[in-house]
């Protein structure tokens, strides 16, 4: 089964961060995450992972009475913003939860697990 893992970060943390000079704590957490990702690659459970651009440079497209409209920014103002995603392919939801628990322990931010609907979705 494939699962989409959504990683969130507090909006104020993102705003306070400086992309040119990440904190040492952020660098340390990312180094541990990279080791964990290497384990998932080795086990064959890793599919892909990507960080996302800042919500301020996103767009939302919706259908309104006036037609389809694109607006700058995310769909809604949130206290937490979607920061990255990963896709894993594992044997069960329980395995996905085990993996995400380790990620949350390292990164300290909440994550969401979503099944990807495919032939093996039940």
DACOR-V272625 format. One record per pair of residues at least 12 apart in sequence whose C-alpha atoms are under 6 Angstrom apart, sorted by the first residue. I is the first residue (numbers start at 1). GAP is how many residues later the second one is. D is the distance in whole Angstrom. If there is no record, write none. Layout:
i;gap;d
I;GAP;D
I;GAP;D
This chain:
i;gap;d
1;88;5
1;89;5
1;90;6
1;119;6
2;86;6
2;87;4
2;114;5
3;84;6
3;85;5
3;111;5
3;112;4
3;113;5
4;82;6
4;83;5
4;109;6
4;110;5
5;80;5
5;81;5
5;107;6
5;108;5
6;79;5
6;105;5
6;106;5
7;75;6
7;76;6
7;77;5
7;78;6
7;104;4
8;73;5
8;74;5
8;75;5
8;102;6
8;103;6
9;71;5
9;72;6
9;100;6
10;69;6
10;70;4
11;68;5
11;69;5
11;70;6
29;77;6
29;78;6
45;43;5
45;44;5
45;45;6
46;42;5
47;40;5
47;41;5
48;38;5
48;39;5
49;36;6
49;37;4
50;34;6
50;35;6
51;33;4
52;31;5
52;32;5
55;18;6
55;19;6
56;17;5
58;15;5
58;16;6
59;12;6
59;13;5
59;14;5
59;15;6
60;14;6
60;15;6
